[in-house]
Amino acid sequence: MGFRKKTKNVSEIAEGKAKETLGKAVGNEKLESKGRAEKTKGMLKQAVEKGKDKFRH
């Protein structure tokens, strides 16, 4: 996996976790769900990249 893509995916996961936690703390369901979706998206992208790496090596 390219270092840039890996870093981007990890930052997307972290940002999603932060939004989800903030949404829970303030009781904002929209922010919480947005954060959860962003976190899931980052995790999915990371899984795809790891799968690509397995086929390359």
CHARMM internal coordinates of N, CA and C (Angstrom, degrees):
IC EDIT
DIST 1 N 1 CA 1.4425
DIST 1 CA 1 C 1.5223
ANGL 1 N 1 CA 1 C 106.84
DIST 1 C 2 N 1.3193
ANGL 1 CA 1 C 2 N 114.91
DIHE 1 N 1 CA 1 C 2 N 137.67
DIST 2 N 2 CA 1.4472
ANGL 1 C 2 N 2 CA 119.53
DIHE 1 CA 1 C 2 N 2 CA 177.92
DIST 2 CA 2 C 1.5205
ANGL 2 N 2 CA 2 C 110.79
DIHE 1 C 2 N 2 CA 2 C -65.45
DIST 2 C 3 N 1.3183
ANGL 2 CA 2 C 3 N 114.87
DIHE 2 N 2 CA 2 C 3 N 142.81
DIST 3 N 3 CA 1.4646
ANGL 2 C 3 N 3 CA 119.76
DIHE 2 CA 2 C 3 N 3 CA -177.54
DIST 3 CA 3 C 1.5239
ANGL 3 N 3 CA 3 C 111.85
DIHE 2 C 3 N 3 CA 3 C -60.10
DIST 3 C 4 N 1.3208
ANGL 3 CA 3 C 4 N 116.23
DIHE 3 N 3 CA 3 C 4 N -39.59
DIST 4 N 4 CA 1.4755
ANGL 3 C 4 N 4 CA 119.50
DIHE 3 CA 3 C 4 N 4 CA 179.69
DIST 4 CA 4 C 1.5235
ANGL 4 N 4 CA 4 C 111.85
DIHE 3 C 4 N 4 CA 4 C -63.49
DIST 4 C 5 N 1.3303
ANGL 4 CA 4 C 5 N 115.53
DIHE 4 N 4 CA 4 C 5 N -45.08
DIST 5 N 5 CA 1.4645
ANGL 4 C 5 N 5 CA 119.11
DIHE 4 CA 4 C 5 N 5 CA -179.00
DIST 5 CA 5 C 1.5182
ANGL 5 N 5 CA 5 C 110.58
DIHE 4 C 5 N 5 CA 5 C -65.01
DIST 5 C 6 N 1.3327
ANGL 5 CA 5 C 6 N 115.88
DIHE 5 N 5 CA 5 C 6 N -40.53
DIST 6 N 6 CA 1.4555
ANGL 5 C 6 N 6 CA 120.03
DIHE 5 CA 5 C 6 N 6 CA -179.92
DIST 6 CA 6 C 1.5337
ANGL 6 N 6 CA 6 C 110.23
DIHE 5 C 6 N 6 CA 6 C -63.03
DIST 6 C 7 N 1.3110
ANGL 6 CA 6 C 7 N 115.85
DIHE 6 N 6 CA 6 C 7 N -45.24
DIST 7 N 7 CA 1.4632
ANGL 6 C 7 N 7 CA 120.96
DIHE 6 CA 6 C 7 N 7 CA 179.39
DIST 7 CA 7 C 1.5248
ANGL 7 N 7 CA 7 C 110.81
DIHE 6 C 7 N 7 CA 7 C -63.08
DIST 7 C 8 N 1.3205
ANGL 7 CA 7 C 8 N 116.31
DIHE 7 N 7 CA 7 C 8 N -42.23
DIST 8 N 8 CA 1.4672
ANGL 7 C 8 N 8 CA 120.84
DIHE 7 CA 7 C 8 N 8 CA 179.76
DIST 8 CA 8 C 1.5264
ANGL 8 N 8 CA 8 C 110.73
DIHE 7 C 8 N 8 CA 8 C -63.30
DIST 8 C 9 N 1.3423
ANGL 8 CA 8 C 9 N 116.58
DIHE 8 N 8 CA 8 C 9 N -43.53
DIST 9 N 9 CA 1.4592
ANGL 8 C 9 N 9 CA 120.38
DIHE 8 CA 8 C 9 N 9 CA -179.81
DIST 9 CA 9 C 1.5208
ANGL 9 N 9 CA 9 C 111.49
DIHE 8 C 9 N 9 CA 9 C -65.10
DIST 9 C 10 N 1.3298
ANGL 9 CA 9 C 10 N 116.74
DIHE 9 N 9 CA 9 C 10 N -42.35
DIST 10 N 10 CA 1.4648
ANGL 9 C 10 N 10 CA 120.67
DIHE 9 CA 9 C 10 N 10 CA 179.79
DIST 10 CA 10 C 1.5250
ANGL 10 N 10 CA 10 C 110.21
DIHE 9 C 10 N 10 CA 10 C -65.30
DIST 10 C 11 N 1.3317
ANGL 10 CA 10 C 11 N 116.94
DIHE 10 N 10 CA 10 C 11 N -40.44
DIST 11 N 11 CA 1.4642
ANGL 10 C 11 N 11 CA 119.28
DIHE 10 CA 10 C 11 N 11 CA 179.08
DIST 11 CA 11 C 1.5278
ANGL 11 N 11 CA 11 C 111.02
DIHE 10 C 11 N 11 CA 11 C -67.49
DIST 11 C 12 N 1.3234
ANGL 11 CA 11 C 12 N 116.80
DIHE 11 N 11 CA 11 C 12 N -34.19
DIST 12 N 12 CA 1.4667
ANGL 11 C 12 N 12 CA 120.76
DIHE 11 CA 11 C 12 N 12 CA 178.10
DIST 12 CA 12 C 1.5377
ANGL 12 N 12 CA 12 C 109.97
DIHE 11 C 12 N 12 CA 12 C -66.75
DIST 12 C 13 N 1.3208
ANGL 12 CA 12 C 13 N 116.34
DIHE 12 N 12 CA 12 C 13 N -39.64
DIST 13 N 13 CA 1.4675
ANGL 12 C 13 N 13 CA 120.92
DIHE 12 CA 12 C 13 N 13 CA 177.57
DIST 13 CA 13 C 1.5251
ANGL 13 N 13 CA 13 C 109.81
DIHE 12 C 13 N 13 CA 13 C -64.13
DIST 13 C 14 N 1.3353
ANGL 13 CA 13 C 14 N 116.53
DIHE 13 N 13 CA 13 C 14 N -45.85
DIST 14 N 14 CA 1.4609
ANGL 13 C 14 N 14 CA 120.75
DIHE 13 CA 13 C 14 N 14 CA -179.35
DIST 14 CA 14 C 1.5222
ANGL 14 N 14 CA 14 C 111.63
DIHE 13 C 14 N 14 CA 14 C -63.76
DIST 14 C 15 N 1.3167
ANGL 14 CA 14 C 15 N 116.54
DIHE 14 N 14 CA 14 C 15 N -41.69
DIST 15 N 15 CA 1.4594
ANGL 14 C 15 N 15 CA 121.15
DIHE 14 CA 14 C 15 N 15 CA 179.29
DIST 15 CA 15 C 1.5336
ANGL 15 N 15 CA 15 C 110.23
DIHE 14 C 15 N 15 CA 15 C -64.09
DIST 15 C 16 N 1.3254
ANGL 15 CA 15 C 16 N 115.79
DIHE 15 N 15 CA 15 C 16 N -40.53
DIST 16 N 16 CA 1.4670
ANGL 15 C 16 N 16 CA 120.37
DIHE 15 CA 15 C 16 N 16 CA 177.94
DIST 16 CA 16 C 1.5185
ANGL 16 N 16 CA 16 C 111.81
DIHE 15 C 16 N 16 CA 16 C -63.57
DIST 16 C 17 N 1.3340
ANGL 16 CA 16 C 17 N 116.50
DIHE 16 N 16 CA 16 C 17 N -42.01
DIST 17 N 17 CA 1.4685
ANGL 16 C 17 N 17 CA 120.86
DIHE 16 CA 16 C 17 N 17 CA 178.14
DIST 17 CA 17 C 1.5241
ANGL 17 N 17 CA 17 C 110.73
DIHE 16 C 17 N 17 CA 17 C -62.19
DIST 17 C 18 N 1.3345
ANGL 17 CA 17 C 18 N 115.62
DIHE 17 N 17 CA 17 C 18 N -41.80
DIST 18 N 18 CA 1.4631
ANGL 17 C 18 N 18 CA 120.25
DIHE 17 CA 17 C 18 N 18 CA -179.98
DIST 18 CA 18 C 1.5277
ANGL 18 N 18 CA 18 C 111.05
DIHE 17 C 18 N 18 CA 18 C -63.37
DIST 18 C 19 N 1.3272
ANGL 18 CA 18 C 19 N 116.50
DIHE 18 N 18 CA 18 C 19 N -45.15
DIST 19 N 19 CA 1.4682
ANGL 18 C 19 N 19 CA 120.33
DIHE 18 CA 18 C 19 N 19 CA 179.21
DIST 19 CA 19 C 1.5250
ANGL 19 N 19 CA 19 C 110.97
DIHE 18 C 19 N 19 CA 19 C -64.03
DIST 19 C 20 N 1.3224
ANGL 19 CA 19 C 20 N 116.08
DIHE 19 N 19 CA 19 C 20 N -41.22
DIST 20 N 20 CA 1.4579
ANGL 19 C 20 N 20 CA 119.93
DIHE 19 CA 19 C 20 N 20 CA 179.69
DIST 20 CA 20 C 1.5260
ANGL 20 N 20 CA 20 C 111.07
DIHE 19 C 20 N 20 CA 20 C -63.33
DIST 20 C 21 N 1.3286
ANGL 20 CA 20 C 21 N 116.46
DIHE 20 N 20 CA 20 C 21 N -44.52
DIST 21 N 21 CA 1.4613
ANGL 20 C 21 N 21 CA 121.23
DIHE 20 CA 20 C 21 N 21 CA 179.61
DIST 21 CA 21 C 1.5222
ANGL 21 N 21 CA 21 C 111.24
DIHE 20 C 21 N 21 CA 21 C -64.92
DIST 21 C 22 N 1.3190
ANGL 21 CA 21 C 22 N 116.47
DIHE 21 N 21 CA 21 C 22 N -43.10
DIST 22 N 22 CA 1.4624
ANGL 21 C 22 N 22 CA 120.71
DIHE 21 CA 21 C 22 N 22 CA 178.74
DIST 22 CA 22 C 1.5217
ANGL 22 N 22 CA 22 C 110.44
DIHE 21 C 22 N 22 CA 22 C -63.72
DIST 22 C 23 N 1.3172
ANGL 22 CA 22 C 23 N 116.62
DIHE 22 N 22 CA 22 C 23 N -41.53
DIST 23 N 23 CA 1.4641
ANGL 22 C 23 N 23 CA 120.91
DIHE 22 CA 22 C 23 N 23 CA 178.38
DIST 23 CA 23 C 1.5186
ANGL 23 N 23 CA 23 C 111.71
DIHE 22 C 23 N 23 CA 23 C -61.23
DIST 23 C 24 N 1.3333
ANGL 23 CA 23 C 24 N 116.53
DIHE 23 N 23 CA 23 C 24 N -41.15
DIST 24 N 24 CA 1.4693
ANGL 23 C 24 N 24 CA 120.26
DIHE 23 CA 23 C 24 N 24 CA 177.35
DIST 24 CA 24 C 1.5157
ANGL 24 N 24 CA 24 C 111.04
DIHE 23 C 24 N 24 CA 24 C -65.15
DIST 24 C 25 N 1.3378
ANGL 24 CA 24 C 25 N 115.96
DIHE 24 N 24 CA 24 C 25 N -41.84
DIST 25 N 25 CA 1.4615
ANGL 24 C 25 N 25 CA 120.91
DIHE 24 CA 24 C 25 N 25 CA -176.55
DIST 25 CA 25 C 1.5314
ANGL 25 N 25 CA 25 C 112.58
DIHE 24 C 25 N 25 CA 25 C -64.21
DIST 25 C 26 N 1.3229
ANGL 25 CA 25 C 26 N 116.28
DIHE 25 N 25 CA 25 C 26 N -40.18
DIST 26 N 26 CA 1.4627
ANGL 25 C 26 N 26 CA 119.21
DIHE 25 CA 25 C 26 N 26 CA -177.17
DIST 26 CA 26 C 1.5233
ANGL 26 N 26 CA 26 C 112.80
DIHE 25 C 26 N 26 CA 26 C -96.34
DIST 26 C 27 N 1.3315
ANGL 26 CA 26 C 27 N 116.29
DIHE 26 N 26 CA 26 C 27 N -4.52
DIST 27 N 27 CA 1.4609
ANGL 26 C 27 N 27 CA 120.00
DIHE 26 CA 26 C 27 N 27 CA 178.65
DIST 27 CA 27 C 1.5155
ANGL 27 N 27 CA 27 C 113.81
DIHE 26 C 27 N 27 CA 27 C 78.69
DIST 27 C 28 N 1.3219
ANGL 27 CA 27 C 28 N 116.63
DIHE 27 N 27 CA 27 C 28 N 25.68
DIST 28 N 28 CA 1.4580
ANGL 27 C 28 N 28 CA 121.97
DIHE 27 CA 27 C 28 N 28 CA 179.84
DIST 28 CA 28 C 1.5312
ANGL 28 N 28 CA 28 C 108.63
DIHE 27 C 28 N 28 CA 28 C -97.98
DIST 28 C 29 N 1.3179
ANGL 28 CA 28 C 29 N 116.41
DIHE 28 N 28 CA 28 C 29 N 100.64
DIST 29 N 29 CA 1.4564
ANGL 28 C 29 N 29 CA 121.18
DIHE 28 CA 28 C 29 N 29 CA -175.96
DIST 29 CA 29 C 1.5282
ANGL 29 N 29 CA 29 C 112.35
DIHE 28 C 29 N 29 CA 29 C -65.93
DIST 29 C 30 N 1.3120
ANGL 29 CA 29 C 30 N 116.76
DIHE 29 N 29 CA 29 C 30 N -34.39
DIST 30 N 30 CA 1.4652
ANGL 29 C 30 N 30 CA 120.77
DIHE 29 CA 29 C 30 N 30 CA -179.41
DIST 30 CA 30 C 1.5311
ANGL 30 N 30 CA 30 C 110.42
DIHE 29 C 30 N 30 CA 30 C -64.69
DIST 30 C 31 N 1.3240
ANGL 30 CA 30 C 31 N 117.05
DIHE 30 N 30 CA 30 C 31 N -45.56
DIST 31 N 31 CA 1.4614
ANGL 30 C 31 N 31 CA 121.62
DIHE 30 CA 30 C 31 N 31 CA 178.73
DIST 31 CA 31 C 1.5294
ANGL 31 N 31 CA 31 C 110.60
DIHE 30 C 31 N 31 CA 31 C -65.76
DIST 31 C 32 N 1.3127
ANGL 31 CA 31 C 32 N 116.03
DIHE 31 N 31 CA 31 C 32 N -38.88
DIST 32 N 32 CA 1.4596
ANGL 31 C 32 N 32 CA 121.29
DIHE 31 CA 31 C 32 N 32 CA 178.85
DIST 32 CA 32 C 1.5371
ANGL 32 N 32 CA 32 C 110.95
DIHE 31 C 32 N 32 CA 32 C -62.32
DIST 32 C 33 N 1.3205
ANGL 32 CA 32 C 33 N 116.86
DIHE 32 N 32 CA 32 C 33 N -46.72
DIST 33 N 33 CA 1.4667
ANGL 32 C 33 N 33 CA 120.13
DIHE 32 CA 32 C 33 N 33 CA -179.07
DIST 33 CA 33 C 1.5290
ANGL 33 N 33 CA 33 C 111.26
DIHE 32 C 33 N 33 CA 33 C -69.67
DIST 33 C 34 N 1.3354
ANGL 33 CA 33 C 34 N 116.61
DIHE 33 N 33 CA 33 C 34 N -34.54
DIST 34 N 34 CA 1.4583
ANGL 33 C 34 N 34 CA 120.70
DIHE 33 CA 33 C 34 N 34 CA 177.41
DIST 34 CA 34 C 1.5357
ANGL 34 N 34 CA 34 C 109.88
DIHE 33 C 34 N 34 CA 34 C -64.07
DIST 34 C 35 N 1.3178
ANGL 34 CA 34 C 35 N 116.02
DIHE 34 N 34 CA 34 C 35 N -42.16
DIST 35 N 35 CA 1.4593
ANGL 34 C 35 N 35 CA 121.14
DIHE 34 CA 34 C 35 N 35 CA 177.94
DIST 35 CA 35 C 1.5168
ANGL 35 N 35 CA 35 C 111.70
DIHE 34 C 35 N 35 CA 35 C -65.48
DIST 35 C 36 N 1.3158
ANGL 35 CA 35 C 36 N 116.65
DIHE 35 N 35 CA 35 C 36 N -41.05
DIST 36 N 36 CA 1.4662
ANGL 35 C 36 N 36 CA 121.17
DIHE 35 CA 35 C 36 N 36 CA 179.01
DIST 36 CA 36 C 1.5327
ANGL 36 N 36 CA 36 C 110.20
DIHE 35 C 36 N 36 CA 36 C -63.11
DIST 36 C 37 N 1.3352
ANGL 36 CA 36 C 37 N 116.16
DIHE 36 N 36 CA 36 C 37 N -41.90
DIST 37 N 37 CA 1.4648
ANGL 36 C 37 N 37 CA 120.84
DIHE 36 CA 36 C 37 N 37 CA 179.67
DIST 37 CA 37 C 1.5298
ANGL 37 N 37 CA 37 C 110.74
DIHE 36 C 37 N 37 CA 37 C -65.57
DIST 37 C 38 N 1.3126
ANGL 37 CA 37 C 38 N 116.56
DIHE 37 N 37 CA 37 C 38 N -41.33
DIST 38 N 38 CA 1.4600
ANGL 37 C 38 N 38 CA 121.05
DIHE 37 CA 37 C 38 N 38 CA -179.76
DIST 38 CA 38 C 1.5293
ANGL 38 N 38 CA 38 C 110.90
DIHE 37 C 38 N 38 CA 38 C -66.03
DIST 38 C 39 N 1.3143
ANGL 38 CA 38 C 39 N 116.09
DIHE 38 N 38 CA 38 C 39 N -40.51
DIST 39 N 39 CA 1.4582
ANGL 38 C 39 N 39 CA 121.21
DIHE 38 CA 38 C 39 N 39 CA 178.48
DIST 39 CA 39 C 1.5306
ANGL 39 N 39 CA 39 C 110.11
DIHE 38 C 39 N 39 CA 39 C -63.73
DIST 39 C 40 N 1.3085
ANGL 39 CA 39 C 40 N 116.66
DIHE 39 N 39 CA 39 C 40 N -44.29
DIST 40 N 40 CA 1.4638
ANGL 39 C 40 N 40 CA 121.59
DIHE 39 CA 39 C 40 N 40 CA 179.66
DIST 40 CA 40 C 1.5258
ANGL 40 N 40 CA 40 C 110.73
DIHE 39 C 40 N 40 CA 40 C -63.75
DIST 40 C 41 N 1.3188
ANGL 40 CA 40 C 41 N 115.94
DIHE 40 N 40 CA 40 C 41 N -41.45
DIST 41 N 41 CA 1.4614
ANGL 40 C 41 N 41 CA 120.93
DIHE 40 CA 40 C 41 N 41 CA 179.21
DIST 41 CA 41 C 1.5305
ANGL 41 N 41 CA 41 C 110.51
DIHE 40 C 41 N 41 CA 41 C -60.77
DIST 41 C 42 N 1.3189
ANGL 41 CA 41 C 42 N 117.03
DIHE 41 N 41 CA 41 C 42 N -43.94
DIST 42 N 42 CA 1.4607
ANGL 41 C 42 N 42 CA 121.13
DIHE 41 CA 41 C 42 N 42 CA 178.45
DIST 42 CA 42 C 1.5183
ANGL 42 N 42 CA 42 C 111.97
DIHE 41 C 42 N 42 CA 42 C -64.28
DIST 42 C 43 N 1.3306
ANGL 42 CA 42 C 43 N 116.25
DIHE 42 N 42 CA 42 C 43 N -40.59
DIST 43 N 43 CA 1.4646
ANGL 42 C 43 N 43 CA 120.39
DIHE 42 CA 42 C 43 N 43 CA 179.49
DIST 43 CA 43 C 1.5278
ANGL 43 N 43 CA 43 C 110.89
DIHE 42 C 43 N 43 CA 43 C -66.29
DIST 43 C 44 N 1.3099
ANGL 43 CA 43 C 44 N 116.65
DIHE 43 N 43 CA 43 C 44 N -38.79
DIST 44 N 44 CA 1.4630
ANGL 43 C 44 N 44 CA 121.26
DIHE 43 CA 43 C 44 N 44 CA 178.83
DIST 44 CA 44 C 1.5258
ANGL 44 N 44 CA 44 C 110.76
DIHE 43 C 44 N 44 CA 44 C -65.39
DIST 44 C 45 N 1.3246
ANGL 44 CA 44 C 45 N 116.63
DIHE 44 N 44 CA 44 C 45 N -44.94
DIST 45 N 45 CA 1.4619
ANGL 44 C 45 N 45 CA 120.73
DIHE 44 CA 44 C 45 N 45 CA 178.62
DIST 45 CA 45 C 1.5321
ANGL 45 N 45 CA 45 C 110.60
DIHE 44 C 45 N 45 CA 45 C -61.20
DIST 45 C 46 N 1.3219
ANGL 45 CA 45 C 46 N 116.02
DIHE 45 N 45 CA 45 C 46 N -41.11
DIST 46 N 46 CA 1.4518
ANGL 45 C 46 N 46 CA 120.46
DIHE 45 CA 45 C 46 N 46 CA 179.86
DIST 46 CA 46 C 1.5322
ANGL 46 N 46 CA 46 C 110.62
DIHE 45 C 46 N 46 CA 46 C -64.68
DIST 46 C 47 N 1.3094
ANGL 46 CA 46 C 47 N 118.07
DIHE 46 N 46 CA 46 C 47 N -39.82
DIST 47 N 47 CA 1.4623
ANGL 46 C 47 N 47 CA 121.93
DIHE 46 CA 46 C 47 N 47 CA 178.65
DIST 47 CA 47 C 1.5270
ANGL 47 N 47 CA 47 C 110.70
DIHE 46 C 47 N 47 CA 47 C -64.75
DIST 47 C 48 N 1.3209
ANGL 47 CA 47 C 48 N 116.86
DIHE 47 N 47 CA 47 C 48 N -39.73
DIST 48 N 48 CA 1.4676
ANGL 47 C 48 N 48 CA 120.81
DIHE 47 CA 47 C 48 N 48 CA 178.46
DIST 48 CA 48 C 1.5201
ANGL 48 N 48 CA 48 C 110.08
DIHE 47 C 48 N 48 CA 48 C -64.06
DIST 48 C 49 N 1.3156
ANGL 48 CA 48 C 49 N 117.32
DIHE 48 N 48 CA 48 C 49 N -43.87
DIST 49 N 49 CA 1.4559
ANGL 48 C 49 N 49 CA 121.09
DIHE 48 CA 48 C 49 N 49 CA 179.38
DIST 49 CA 49 C 1.5270
ANGL 49 N 49 CA 49 C 111.51
DIHE 48 C 49 N 49 CA 49 C -63.57
DIST 49 C 50 N 1.3241
ANGL 49 CA 49 C 50 N 117.22
DIHE 49 N 49 CA 49 C 50 N -39.33
DIST 50 N 50 CA 1.4661
ANGL 49 C 50 N 50 CA 120.67
DIHE 49 CA 49 C 50 N 50 CA 177.86
DIST 50 CA 50 C 1.5214
ANGL 50 N 50 CA 50 C 110.33
DIHE 49 C 50 N 50 CA 50 C -65.31
DIST 50 C 51 N 1.3223
ANGL 50 CA 50 C 51 N 117.29
DIHE 50 N 50 CA 50 C 51 N -37.91
DIST 51 N 51 CA 1.4559
ANGL 50 C 51 N 51 CA 121.59
DIHE 50 CA 50 C 51 N 51 CA 176.48
DIST 51 CA 51 C 1.5206
ANGL 51 N 51 CA 51 C 111.53
DIHE 50 C 51 N 51 CA 51 C -63.47
DIST 51 C 52 N 1.3236
ANGL 51 CA 51 C 52 N 117.09
DIHE 51 N 51 CA 51 C 52 N -40.79
DIST 52 N 52 CA 1.4534
ANGL 51 C 52 N 52 CA 121.52
DIHE 51 CA 51 C 52 N 52 CA 177.27
DIST 52 CA 52 C 1.5294
ANGL 52 N 52 CA 52 C 110.54
DIHE 51 C 52 N 52 CA 52 C -61.97
DIST 52 C 53 N 1.3419
ANGL 52 CA 52 C 53 N 115.80
DIHE 52 N 52 CA 52 C 53 N -41.17
DIST 53 N 53 CA 1.4628
ANGL 52 C 53 N 53 CA 120.17
DIHE 52 CA 52 C 53 N 53 CA 179.15
DIST 53 CA 53 C 1.5155
ANGL 53 N 53 CA 53 C 112.40
DIHE 52 C 53 N 53 CA 53 C -61.48
DIST 53 C 54 N 1.3053
ANGL 53 CA 53 C 54 N 117.29
DIHE 53 N 53 CA 53 C 54 N -37.63
DIST 54 N 54 CA 1.4619
ANGL 53 C 54 N 54 CA 120.07
DIHE 53 CA 53 C 54 N 54 CA -179.46
DIST 54 CA 54 C 1.5243
ANGL 54 N 54 CA 54 C 111.09
DIHE 53 C 54 N 54 CA 54 C -64.19
DIST 54 C 55 N 1.3220
ANGL 54 CA 54 C 55 N 117.34
DIHE 54 N 54 CA 54 C 55 N -35.82
DIST 55 N 55 CA 1.4596
ANGL 54 C 55 N 55 CA 120.41
DIHE 54 CA 54 C 55 N 55 CA 179.20
DIST 55 CA 55 C 1.5246
ANGL 55 N 55 CA 55 C 112.13
DIHE 54 C 55 N 55 CA 55 C -75.93
DIST 55 C 56 N 1.3080
ANGL 55 CA 55 C 56 N 117.93
DIHE 55 N 55 CA 55 C 56 N -26.48
DIST 56 N 56 CA 1.4637
ANGL 55 C 56 N 56 CA 121.75
DIHE 55 CA 55 C 56 N 56 CA -179.85
DIST 56 CA 56 C 1.5227
ANGL 56 N 56 CA 56 C 111.89
DIHE 55 C 56 N 56 CA 56 C -76.44
DIST 56 C 57 N 1.3114
ANGL 56 CA 56 C 57 N 116.68
DIHE 56 N 56 CA 56 C 57 N -32.47
DIST 57 N 57 CA 1.4831
ANGL 56 C 57 N 57 CA 119.83
DIHE 56 CA 56 C 57 N 57 CA -174.09
DIST 57 CA 57 C 1.4743
ANGL 57 N 57 CA 57 C 111.74
DIHE 56 C 57 N 57 CA 57 C -103.71
END
COOR INIT
IC SEED 1 N 1 CA 1 C
IC BUILD
